[in-house]
Amino acid sequence: MTANRQTGIFFGFLIALTIALFLQEPVLEPYGGEVFGMSYSETTRLNAYWGMGVLVGYVVAGFYAIRRFGKQNTTAAGCAAVGVSFLLVGLAGFGANVPLLLTVLVVFGVASGIATAGAINLMLDLTAAETAGTFIGAWGLSQALSRGTATTLGGGLLDLGKRLFAEPALSYALVFGVQALVALVAFLLLRRVNVEEFQQDAQASLVAVLETDLD
């Protein structure tokens, strides 16, 4: 795995994508309460809006986008939309615009579903059949590590924002701005992923390992 340059690139992409998708998770409900004045019952429904969008994104990606535009292009579009969505989530806070927030959360959910479905399909192309378990384990490890990192980082950025800014909307905008930046990093890493290079290098690496074992 370490002999294949594409493995490292895709591993980094999965980490960046997962962080971009879940960085808001620990701060979204407090954001609704502190900046928009929502009640507890209203803030607990915020995750439901983007959750419903995710389901729509899965359907769009699985039944149309991947077949029409390809796995990599579909995933890239999802990454870009995630970044734009969270710039708009941050902007919604400056005017406490609840309808805009809810609309953008649904859009974010759709973008997340498209990016996730595309990445999963692309993951299968970046897995050597002879060592499928090892590669799938590595991709799963990247997502598990980055999910925990995203939760910790999201809360830490909010604390930092509250130390730096007196305005609550600015504190949360810091979190969402970093989230958009990480989505951009994921997008740029994805543009460097080359399935053909991966498959060629994986085959060559596997042959070299087998020859070493025989020796």
RORO-126497 format. One line per 10 residues: number of its first residue (from 1); their letters; for each residue x, y, z of N, C-alpha, C, O, CB. Coordinates in pm, whole numbers, padded with zeros to 5 digits. Glycine has a CB too. Layout:
NUM) A) X,Y,Z,X,Y,Z,X,Y,Z,X,Y,Z,X,Y,Z ~ ...
This chain:
1) MTANRQTGIF) 00083,-00121,00000,00000,00000,00000,00086,00126,00000,00057,00221,-00073,-00094,00001,00122 ~ 00192,00128,00081,00276,00247,00089,00358,00268,-00037,00408,00378,-00060,00368,00237,00209 ~ 00372,00164,-00118,00448,00178,-00242,00366,00246,-00352,00420,00283,-00456,00495,00042,-00291 ~ 00237,00262,-00328,00148,00318,-00429,00117,00464,-00394,00051,00490,-00293,00017,00234,-00441 ~ 00163,00557,-00475,00142,00700,-00448,-00005,00736,-00440,-00044,00821,-00360,00209,00783,-00556 ~ -00087,00673,-00522,-00229,00704,-00525,-00299,00664,-00394,-00400,00725,-00357,-00294,00633,-00642 ~ -00248,00563,-00326,-00307,00523,-00199,-00301,00637,-00099,-00400,00666,-00031,-00235,00399,-00143 ~ -00186,00702,-00089,-00171,00813,00003,-00260,00931,-00033,-00318,00995,00055,-00028,00858,00007 ~ -00271,00960,-00163,-00356,01071,-00208,-00502,01044,-00173,-00571,01132,-00121,-00340,01093,-00360 ~ -00549,00923,-00202,-00689,00892,-00175,-00716,00885,-00025,-00823,00924,00021,-00729,00761,-00242
11) FGFLIALTIA) -00619,00835,00052,-00632,00831,00198,-00650,00974,00251,-00738,01000,00333,-00508,00764,00264 ~ -00566,01066,00201,-00577,01205,00242,-00710,01268,00200,-00769,01346,00275,-00463,01285,00184 ~ -00757,01233,00081,-00886,01284,00034,-00999,01239,00125,-01085,01320,00160,-00913,01237,-00110 ~ -01000,01111,00164,-01106,01061,00250,-01105,01131,00386,-01210,01161,00442,-01092,00910,00269 ~ -00986,01156,00439,-00975,01227,00566,-01033,01368,00553,-01114,01410,00635,-00828,01233,00613 ~ -00991,01440,00449,-01038,01576,00429,-01189,01580,00406,-01258,01666,00461,-00964,01642,00311 ~ -01241,01487,00326,-01385,01485,00297,-01465,01459,00423,-01566,01526,00448,-01417,01379,00191 ~ -01422,01362,00503,-01497,01328,00624,-01496,01443,00724,-01598,01472,00786,-01440,01202,00689 ~ -01381,01509,00739,-01375,01625,00828,-01467,01735,00776,-01538,01799,00854,-01230,01677,00840 ~ -01466,01758,00645,-01551,01861,00587,-01700,01832,00609,-01779,01925,00622,-01523,01875,00438
21) LFLQEPVLEP) -01737,01705,00613,-01877,01669,00629,-01925,01676,00773,-02043,01699,00798,-01900,01531,00575 ~ -01834,01657,00871,-01878,01643,01010,-01822,01748,01105,-01845,01739,01225,-01840,01509,01059 ~ -01750,01845,01055,-01693,01948,01142,-01803,02028,01212,-01783,02076,01324,-01604,02041,01061 ~ -01917,02043,01148,-02026,02123,01205,-02108,02047,01308,-02187,02107,01381,-02117,02171,01096 ~ -02090,01915,01316,-02180,01832,01396,-02190,01877,01543,-02302,01883,01595,-02133,01690,01391 ~ -02079,01908,01612,-02093,01946,01753,-02139,02091,01775,-02170,02129,01888,-01962,01925,01823 ~ -02143,02173,01669,-02175,02315,01688,-02305,02358,01623,-02350,02471,01644,-02062,02399,01634 ~ -02366,02272,01544,-02484,02313,01467,-02601,02347,01557,-02666,02450,01537,-02524,02204,01369 ~ -02630,02264,01655,-02744,02292,01745,-02719,02416,01832,-02808,02500,01843,-02771,02171,01834 ~ -02601,02431,01894,-02575,02557,01966,-02583,02680,01875,-02624,02788,01919,-02438,02552,02030
31) YGGEVFGMSY) -02544,02664,01749,-02552,02774,01652,-02695,02821,01636,-02722,02941,01637,-02495,02730,01516 ~ -02787,02726,01622,-02928,02761,01607,-02983,02832,01729,-03064,02924,01717,-03009,02638,01578 ~ -02941,02789,01848,-02992,02850,01969,-02932,02985,01999,-03004,03079,02033,-02968,02759,02084 ~ -02800,02996,01988,-02731,03118,02028,-02743,03229,01926,-02757,03346,01964,-02586,03088,02052 ~ -02738,03196,01799,-02738,03299,01694,-02878,03325,01641,-02912,03440,01612,-02646,03257,01579 ~ -02960,03221,01627,-03093,03236,01566,-03206,03241,01669,-03321,03265,01633,-03118,03123,01470 ~ -03173,03218,01796,-03276,03223,01900,-03375,03110,01893,-03489,03126,01936,-03348,03351,01892 ~ -03336,02996,01839,-03427,02882,01829,-03443,02813,01965,-03356,02821,02051,-03375,02781,01725 ~ -03556,02746,01981,-03580,02667,02102,-03505,02534,02091,-03454,02499,01984,-03732,02644,02124 ~ -03499,02460,02203,-03431,02331,02200,-03494,02235,02099,-03424,02164,02027,-03434,02268,02339
41) SETTRLNAYW) -03627,02235,02094,-03694,02144,02001,-03663,02180,01856,-03656,02092,01770,-03846,02146,02024 ~ -03645,02309,01829,-03614,02353,01693,-03470,02319,01656,-03443,02277,01543,-03638,02503,01678 ~ -03378,02337,01749,-03238,02309,01717,-03212,02160,01697,-03127,02122,01617,-03147,02363,01827 ~ -03285,02076,01769,-03265,01932,01752,-03311,01882,01616,-03273,01773,01573,-03337,01857,01861 ~ -03393,01963,01549,-03439,01924,01415,-03344,01970,01305,-03363,01934,01188,-03577,01981,01390 ~ -03243,02049,01339,-03152,02100,01236,-03080,01986,01164,-03067,01988,01041,-03050,02196,01297 ~ -03033,01888,01240,-02964,01776,01177,-03057,01695,01088,-03012,01629,00994,-02903,01686,01284 ~ -03187,01699,01118,-03283,01626,01035,-03292,01686,00895,-03314,01615,00798,-03422,01626,01101 ~ -03276,01819,00886,-03284,01884,00755,-03172,01836,00663,-03196,01800,00547,-03277,02037,00770 ~ -03048,01835,00716,-02941,01790,00628,-02941,01638,00613,-02892,01584,00514,-02805,01837,00681
51) GMGVLVGYVV) -02999,01567,00713,-03012,01422,00701,-03106,01383,00587,-03079,01289,00513,-03061,01362,00831 ~ -03217,01457,00574,-03309,01431,00462,-03242,01464,00329,-03262,01394,00230,-03439,01514,00479 ~ -03162,01571,00329,-03090,01606,00207,-02992,01498,00165,-02973,01473,00046,-03016,01736,00226 ~ -02929,01434,00263,-02834,01326,00233,-02903,01214,00156,-02848,01162,00059,-02771,01272,00363 ~ -03022,01177,00200,-03096,01070,00131,-03125,01108,-00014,-03113,01026,-00104,-03228,01039,00204 ~ -03163,01234,-00035,-03187,01281,-00171,-03058,01277,-00252,-03059,01238,-00369,-03245,01425,-00169 ~ -02947,01316,-00189,-02818,01313,-00257,-02777,01173,-00300,-02721,01154,-00408,-02711,01371,-00168 ~ -02805,01074,-00214,-02775,00934,-00249,-02851,00894,-00375,-02796,00831,-00465,-02811,00840,-00133 ~ -02979,00930,-00378,-03063,00892,-00492,-03013,00961,-00619,-03000,00898,-00724,-03211,00929,-00466 ~ -02985,01090,-00610,-02937,01166,-00726,-02807,01108,-00778,-02790,01089,-00899,-02919,01314,-00691
61) AGFYAIRRFG) -02714,01081,-00686,-02583,01028,-00728,-02595,00887,-00784,-02539,00856,-00889,-02485,01029,-00611 ~ -02669,00802,-00713,-02675,00661,-00751,-02750,00634,-00879,-02711,00547,-00958,-02736,00584,-00643 ~ -02858,00707,-00901,-02943,00678,-01015,-02920,00768,-01136,-02968,00740,-01246,-03085,00687,-00974 ~ -02845,00877,-01114,-02827,00968,-01227,-02684,01021,-01242,-02619,00996,-01344,-02922,01084,-01213 ~ -02635,01092,-01142,-02512,01169,-01158,-02390,01082,-01190,-02313,01116,-01280,-02484,01248,-01031 ~ -02373,00972,-01119,-02256,00887,-01142,-02259,00828,-01282,-02156,00821,-01349,-02248,00775,-01037 ~ -02376,00784,-01325,-02389,00728,-01460,-02369,00834,-01567,-02314,00806,-01674,-02525,00662,-01477 ~ -02413,00955,-01538,-02409,01062,-01639,-02272,01130,-01644,-02222,01159,-01752,-02518,01166,-01611 ~ -02212,01156,-01527,-02090,01236,-01522,-01967,01159,-01476,-01855,01211,-01486,-02111,01353,-01431 ~ -01983,01038,-01427,-01870,00961,-01379,-01849,00978,-01229,-01896,01074,-01169,-01745,01001,-01454
71) KQNTTAAGCA) -01778,00883,-01169,-01761,00882,-01024,-01680,01001,-00974,-01718,01068,-00878,-01694,00753,-00981 ~ -01569,01027,-01041,-01480,01132,-00993,-01541,01271,-01008,-01530,01354,-00918,-01347,01124,-01066 ~ -01604,01296,-01121,-01667,01427,-01143,-01784,01449,-01049,-01805,01560,-01000,-01714,01439,-01288 ~ -01859,01344,-01023,-01972,01355,-00930,-01924,01386,-00789,-01980,01472,-00721,-02054,01226,-00931 ~ -01820,01315,-00746,-01765,01339,-00613,-01708,01480,-00602,-01726,01546,-00500,-01656,01236,-00581 ~ -01640,01525,-00706,-01582,01660,-00706,-01692,01766,-00695,-01677,01864,-00622,-01498,01683,-00833 ~ -01801,01747,-00767,-01913,01841,-00760,-01972,01845,-00620,-02008,01951,-00569,-02021,01804,-00862 ~ -01983,01727,-00558,-02033,01721,-00421,-01943,01795,-00323,-01992,01867,-00236,-02047,01578,-00377 ~ -01811,01778,-00337,-01715,01849,-00251,-01728,02000,-00266,-01731,02073,-00167,-01571,01805,-00283 ~ -01735,02046,-00389,-01747,02190,-00414,-01876,02245,-00354,-01876,02353,-00294,-01743,02219,-00565
81) AVGVSFLLVG) -01986,02171,-00369,-02115,02215,-00315,-02115,02218,-00164,-02178,02304,-00103,-02227,02125,-00365 ~ -02044,02124,-00101,-02032,02124,00045,-01963,02252,00092,-02008,02316,00187,-01953,01999,00094 ~ -01852,02289,00026,-01780,02410,00063,-01866,02535,00050,-01868,02619,00140,-01657,02424,-00022 ~ -01936,02548,-00062,-02022,02665,-00085,-02136,02668,00016,-02174,02775,00065,-02079,02663,-00229 ~ -02191,02551,00047,-02303,02544,00142,-02264,02603,00277,-02343,02675,00338,-02349,02399,00160 ~ -02144,02572,00323,-02109,02619,00456,-02064,02764,00459,-02066,02827,00565,-02002,02533,00514 ~ -02023,02816,00348,-02005,02961,00342,-02141,03030,00360,-02150,03132,00427,-01940,03003,00207 ~ -02245,02972,00299,-02380,03028,00311,-02438,03006,00451,-02512,03091,00500,-02472,02967,00207 ~ -02405,02893,00514,-02450,02869,00652,-02394,02976,00744,-02464,03027,00831,-02408,02727,00700 ~ -02266,03009,00726,-02205,03114,00806,-02266,03250,00780,-02289,03327,00873,-02057,03119,00780
91) LAGFGANVPL) -02292,03281,00654,-02352,03410,00619,-02493,03424,00674,-02534,03535,00711,-02354,03427,00468 ~ -02568,03315,00681,-02705,03320,00733,-02709,03369,00876,-02807,03429,00919,-02770,03181,00724 ~ -02601,03345,00951,-02598,03385,01091,-02591,03534,01112,-02636,03583,01216,-02484,03321,01159 ~ -02537,03609,01019,-02521,03753,01038,-02654,03827,01031,-02667,03937,01086,-02426,03809,00934 ~ -02751,03769,00965,-02884,03829,00962,-02986,03747,01038,-03105,03777,01035,-02930,03848,00820 ~ -02939,03640,01106,-03028,03547,01177,-03143,03504,01087,-03260,03502,01127,-03083,03612,01305 ~ -03107,03468,00963,-03207,03432,00862,-03238,03283,00871,-03167,03201,00812,-03157,03469,00719 ~ -03342,03248,00943,-03376,03107,00965,-03415,03035,00836,-03365,02924,00814,-03491,03097,01065 ~ -03502,03092,00750,-03535,03021,00625,-03413,02992,00539,-03403,02885,00479,-03635,03103,00544 ~ -03318,03087,00533,-03195,03064,00457,-03115,02951,00518,-03063,02865,00447,-03111,03190,00450
101) LLTVLVVFGV) -03104,02950,00651,-03029,02844,00719,-03087,02708,00688,-03013,02615,00653,-03029,02868,00871 ~ -03218,02693,00699,-03282,02563,00676,-03267,02518,00531,-03244,02401,00503,-03430,02569,00714 ~ -03280,02613,00440,-03265,02581,00297,-03124,02534,00266,-03104,02436,00195,-03299,02701,00210 ~ -03026,02607,00321,-02886,02572,00294,-02849,02439,00358,-02768,02364,00303,-02792,02683,00345 ~ -02907,02408,00473,-02879,02278,00537,-02929,02163,00450,-02864,02059,00441,-02945,02271,00676 ~ -03044,02182,00387,-03094,02079,00295,-02999,02065,00176,-02967,01954,00134,-03238,02113,00246 ~ -02954,02179,00122,-02859,02177,00010,-02730,02109,00052,-02675,02028,-00023,-02828,02320,-00040 ~ -02682,02140,00173,-02563,02074,00224,-02582,01924,00233,-02492,01847,00200,-02526,02130,00361 ~ -02700,01882,00278,-02729,01739,00287,-02723,01672,00151,-02666,01564,00136,-02863,01717,00349 ~ -02785,01736,00051,-02781,01680,-00085,-02637,01671,-00134,-02597,01570,-00191,-02866,01767,-00182
111) ASGIATAGAI) -02559,01778,-00112,-02418,01778,-00154,-02340,01669,-00081,-02256,01602,-00142,-02354,01915,-00127 ~ -02367,01650,00048,-02299,01546,00126,-02332,01407,00072,-02244,01322,00059,-02338,01555,00274 ~ -02459,01385,00041,-02499,01256,-00013,-02434,01227,-00146,-02391,01114,-00172,-02648,01250,-00028 ~ -02426,01329,-00232,-02362,01311,-00363,-02213,01282,-00346,-02160,01191,-00409,-02382,01436,-00451 ~ -02145,01360,-00260,-02002,01340,-00238,-01973,01204,-00176,-01878,01136,-00215,-01946,01450,-00148 ~ -02056,01164,-00080,-02035,01035,-00012,-02058,00918,-00107,-01977,00825,-00111,-02126,01023,00109 ~ -02167,00921,-00182,-02196,00813,-00275,-02088,00803,-00382,-02045,00693,-00418,-02334,00835,-00341 ~ -02045,00918,-00432,-01938,00917,-00532,-01808,00861,-00476,-01739,00784,-00543,-01914,01057,-00585 ~ -01774,00900,-00352,-01650,00854,-00290,-01653,00703,-00266,-01552,00635,-00284,-01626,00927,-00159 ~ -01768,00652,-00224,-01779,00507,-00200,-01761,00430,-00330,-01693,00328,-00333,-01914,00473,-00137
121) NLMLDLTAAE) -01822,00478,-00437,-01806,00411,-00567,-01661,00422,-00616,-01607,00326,-00671,-01901,00472,-00671 ~ -01600,00537,-00595,-01461,00556,-00636,-01369,00468,-00552,-01266,00420,-00601,-01420,00703,-00623 ~ -01405,00448,-00426,-01326,00365,-00336,-01312,00222,-00389,-01207,00160,-00373,-01390,00362,-00198 ~ -01416,00173,-00452,-01412,00036,-00506,-01313,00026,-00621,-01250,-00078,-00641,-01551,-00007,-00552 ~ -01298,00134,-00698,-01200,00134,-00807,-01057,00144,-00754,-00962,00103,-00820,-01227,00249,-00902 ~ -01043,00199,-00634,-00910,00215,-00574,-00887,00107,-00469,-00835,00133,-00360,-00896,00356,-00510 ~ -00925,-00014,-00504,-00907,-00130,-00418,-00858,-00247,-00503,-00926,-00289,-00597,-01039,-00166,-00343 ~ -00740,-00298,-00470,-00686,-00412,-00544,-00762,-00538,-00504,-00776,-00568,-00385,-00533,-00429,-00517 ~ -00812,-00612,-00602,-00895,-00729,-00574,-00823,-00832,-00488,-00884,-00896,-00403,-00940,-00793,-00705 ~ -00691,-00848,-00512,-00615,-00950,-00439,-00598,-00915,-00291,-00579,-01005,-00208,-00478,-00968,-00503
131) TAGTFIGAWG) -00606,-00789,-00257,-00590,-00745,-00118,-00705,-00653,-00079,-00685,-00551,-00013,-00453,-00673,-00098 ~ -00825,-00690,-00119,-00941,-00603,-00099,-00965,-00572,00048,-00997,-00458,00083,-01065,-00668,-00159 ~ -00950,-00672,00135,-00975,-00650,00277,-00882,-00546,00337,-00924,-00463,00419,-00959,-00780,00353 ~ -00756,-00549,00295,-00658,-00453,00346,-00693,-00312,00304,-00689,-00220,00385,-00518,-00489,00298 ~ -00727,-00295,00177,-00760,-00161,00128,-00888,-00107,00189,-00894,00009,00229,-00771,-00163,-00023 ~ -00992,-00189,00196,-01118,-00144,00255,-01096,-00108,00401,-01155,-00012,00451,-01227,-00253,00242 ~ -01012,-00186,00470,-00980,-00154,00609,-00911,-00020,00622,-00939,00056,00714,-00891,-00263,00668 ~ -00820,00010,00528,-00750,00138,00531,-00845,00254,00505,-00837,00357,00572,-00638,00140,00427 ~ -00936,00237,00410,-01032,00344,00382,-01125,00364,00501,-01160,00477,00534,-01113,00312,00255 ~ -01166,00256,00564,-01250,00267,00683,-01177,00334,00799,-01235,00412,00874,-01299,00130,00725
141) LSQALSRGTA) -01046,00302,00813,-00965,00364,00918,-00956,00514,00899,-00967,00590,00995,-00825,00302,00921 ~ -00937,00558,00775,-00926,00701,00748,-01054,00774,00788,-01048,00884,00842,-00896,00727,00600 ~ -01168,00712,00762,-01296,00776,00795,-01320,00778,00945,-01372,00876,00998,-01411,00704,00725 ~ -01283,00669,01014,-01303,00663,01159,-01216,00767,01230,-01263,00837,01320,-01271,00523,01212 ~ -01090,00777,01189,-01000,00874,01252,-01046,01017,01227,-01045,01100,01318,-00857,00855,01199 ~ -01086,01044,01105,-01124,01182,01071,-01259,01219,01130,-01284,01337,01157,-01127,01200,00920 ~ -01347,01123,01152,-01477,01154,01216,-01454,01202,01359,-01514,01301,01401,-01571,01028,01216 ~ -01368,01133,01432,-01335,01177,01567,-01263,01310,01568,-01288,01396,01653,-01250,01072,01637 ~ -01172,01328,01473,-01098,01454,01462,-01193,01569,01433,-01178,01678,01489,-00991,01445,01352 ~ -01291,01546,01345,-01386,01652,01309,-01465,01698,01430,-01485,01818,01448,-01481,01602,01200
151) TTLGGGLLDL) -01512,01604,01513,-01590,01640,01630,-01508,01723,01728,-01555,01825,01779,-01643,01515,01700 ~ -01384,01679,01754,-01297,01751,01846,-01259,01888,01791,-01261,01988,01862,-01171,01670,01874 ~ -01224,01890,01662,-01181,02015,01599,-01293,02117,01592,-01270,02236,01612,-01128,01988,01460 ~ -01415,02071,01565,-01529,02163,01557,-01551,02236,01688,-01570,02358,01690,-01654,02087,01518 ~ -01550,02161,01799,-01567,02224,01930,-01450,02315,01965,-01470,02422,02022,-01583,02118,02037 ~ -01329,02272,01930,-01211,02353,01959,-01211,02484,01882,-01174,02588,01936,-01086,02275,01926 ~ -01252,02479,01756,-01259,02602,01676,-01363,02699,01730,-01344,02820,01727,-01290,02569,01529 ~ -01473,02644,01779,-01577,02731,01836,-01524,02801,01962,-01547,02920,01981,-01705,02650,01868 ~ -01454,02726,02047,-01394,02787,02166,-01295,02896,02128,-01292,03003,02189,-01324,02680,02252 ~ -01214,02868,02025,-01118,02968,01979,-01190,03091,01926,-01150,03204,01956,-01028,02909,01869
161) GKRLFAEPAL) -01296,03070,01849,-01373,03182,01796,-01432,03269,01905,-01435,03391,01892,-01482,03132,01707 ~ -01478,03207,02014,-01537,03284,02123,-01432,03365,02199,-01463,03467,02260,-01609,03191,02219 ~ -01307,03318,02195,-01198,03394,02256,-01159,03513,02168,-01117,03618,02217,-01076,03304,02281 ~ -01173,03494,02036,-01127,03597,01943,-01234,03702,01914,-01201,03818,01891,-01083,03533,01814 ~ -01361,03662,01914,-01468,03752,01870,-01575,03766,01978,-01609,03670,02047,-01532,03700,01741 ~ -01625,03888,01992,-01735,03911,02085,-01870,03874,02023,-01964,03839,02093,-01737,04058,02129 ~ -01878,03882,01889,-02002,03851,01817,-02014,03700,01797,-01927,03640,01733,-02006,03924,01680 ~ -02120,03635,01850,-02135,03490,01835,-02134,03443,01689,-02079,03337,01659,-02263,03445,01900 ~ -02195,03520,01600,-02201,03480,01459,-02063,03465,01399,-02041,03378,01315,-02282,03581,01377 ~ -01968,03549,01442,-01831,03540,01392,-01761,03414,01444,-01683,03351,01373,-01751,03664,01432
171) SYALVFGVQA) -01791,03379,01569,-01731,03258,01627,-01771,03133,01549,-01688,03048,01519,-01772,03243,01775 ~ -01899,03125,01517,-01948,03010,01440,-01903,03019,01294,-01877,02916,01231,-02102,03003,01447 ~ -01893,03141,01242,-01845,03156,01104,-01704,03104,01089,-01667,03054,00982,-01851,03304,01062 ~ -01623,03114,01196,-01488,03058,01191,-01492,02907,01166,-01417,02854,01084,-01413,03088,01322 ~ -01581,02839,01237,-01595,02694,01219,-01638,02661,01078,-01579,02574,01013,-01697,02636,01320 ~ -01740,02730,01029,-01793,02700,00897,-01695,02741,00786,-01690,02677,00681,-01926,02771,00876 ~ -01618,02847,00811,-01517,02888,00713,-01407,02783,00701,-01363,02752,00590,-01457,03022,00752 ~ -01362,02730,00814,-01262,02622,00811,-01319,02499,00742,-01249,02430,00668,-01214,02587,00954 ~ -01446,02472,00767,-01511,02357,00704,-01512,02372,00552,-01486,02276,00479,-01655,02341,00756 ~ -01542,02492,00504,-01540,02517,00360,-01398,02503,00305,-01380,02452,00194,-01594,02657,00329
181) LVALVAFLLL) -01299,02546,00382,-01160,02535,00339,-01117,02388,00329,-01047,02350,00234,-01068,02610,00436 ~ -01158,02307,00425,-01124,02164,00422,-01192,02096,00303,-01135,02007,00241,-01167,02094,00555 ~ -01314,02138,00271,-01383,02084,00153,-01305,02118,00026,-01298,02037,-00066,-01527,02140,00143 ~ -01247,02238,00022,-01163,02276,-00092,-01039,02188,-00101,-00999,02147,-00210,-01122,02424,-00081 ~ -00978,02158,00014,-00862,02068,00017,-00900,01931,-00038,-00827,01871,-00116,-00805,02055,00161 ~ -01018,01880,00005,-01065,01751,-00045,-01084,01755,-00196,-01047,01661,-00267,-01197,01711,00023 ~ -01141,01864,-00245,-01162,01881,-00389,-01029,01878,-00465,-01018,01813,-00568,-01235,02013,-00418 ~ -00928,01948,-00414,-00798,01954,-00481,-00727,01818,-00478,-00664,01778,-00575,-00709,02061,-00415 ~ -00739,01747,-00366,-00679,01614,-00358,-00747,01517,-00455,-00682,01433,-00517,-00689,01559,-00214 ~ -00879,01531,-00466,-00953,01443,-00556,-00909,01461,-00701,-00904,01365,-00777,-01104,01469,-00545
191) RRVNVEEFQQ) -00876,01585,-00739,-00832,01610,-00876,-00701,01538,-00907,-00667,01519,-01024,-00817,01760,-00900 ~ -00626,01499,-00805,-00498,01430,-00824,-00513,01278,-00824,-00418,01205,-00852,-00400,01471,-00716 ~ -00634,01230,-00793,-00657,01085,-00791,-00663,01034,-00934,-00736,01087,-01017,-00788,01050,-00714 ~ -00586,00928,-00961,-00580,00867,-01093,-00600,00717,-01078,-00511,00645,-01033,-00444,00899,-01164 ~ -00718,00670,-01117,-00753,00529,-01098,-00660,00438,-01178,-00617,00334,-01129,-00899,00504,-01137 ~ -00630,00476,-01301,-00544,00392,-01385,-00404,00379,-01325,-00346,00270,-01325,-00536,00450,-01527 ~ -00350,00489,-01275,-00218,00483,-01212,-00221,00394,-01089,-00129,00316,-01064,-00169,00625,-01174 ~ -00330,00405,-01011,-00342,00321,-00892,-00341,00173,-00929,-00268,00094,-00870,-00471,00355,-00816 ~ -00422,00137,-01027,-00433,-00005,-01063,-00301,-00059,-01117,-00264,-00172,-01086,-00543,-00024,-01168 ~ -00230,00020,-01197,-00100,-00022,-01249,00002,-00040,-01136,00072,-00141,-01130,-00048,00079,-01351
201) DAQASLVAVL) 00009,00059,-01046,00105,00052,-00936,00071,-00058,-00838,00160,-00125,-00785,00111,00185,-00864 ~ -00059,-00078,-00813,-00101,-00183,-00721,-00063,-00321,-00774,-00018,-00407,-00698,-00252,-00176,-00697 ~ -00081,-00341,-00904,-00044,-00469,-00963,00106,-00491,-00956,00151,-00600,-00923,-00092,-00477,-01107 ~ 00183,-00387,-00988,00329,-00398,-00983,00377,-00424,-00841,00467,-00504,-00820,00395,-00271,-01039 ~ 00316,-00354,-00742,00355,-00373,-00602,00322,-00514,-00555,00400,-00576,-00482,00284,-00270,-00513 ~ 00205,-00564,-00597,00165,-00698,-00557,00261,-00803,-00613,00299,-00897,-00542,00023,-00727,-00603 ~ 00300,-00787,-00738,00396,-00879,-00801,00529,-00876,-00725,00591,-00980,-00702,00418,-00842,-00949 ~ 00574,-00755,-00688,00701,-00742,-00618,00696,-00809,-00480,00793,-00873,-00439,00738,-00594,-00602 ~ 00582,-00796,-00410,00567,-00858,-00280,00568,-01010,-00292,00631,-01079,-00213,00439,-00811,-00212 ~ 00496,-01063,-00393,00491,-01207,-00414,00628,-01263,-00449,00665,-01371,-00402,00392,-01240,-00524
211) ETDLD) 00703,-01190,-00530,00838,-01233,-00565,00929,-01236,-00443,01012,-01326,-00429,00896,-01142,-00671 ~ 00914,-01137,-00355,00993,-01133,-00232,00960,-01252,-00143,01049,-01313,-00085,00969,-01001,-00155 ~ 00829,-01284,-00131,00788,-01400,-00050,00843,-01530,-00105,00883,-01618,-00029,00636,-01408,-00042 ~ 00845,-01543,-00238,00897,-01664,-00299,01047,-01679,-00276,01097,-01789,-00253,00867,-01665,-00449 ~ 01117,-01566,-00281,01262,-01568,-00257,01290,-01608,-00112,01406,-01616,-00071,01325,-01430,-00288
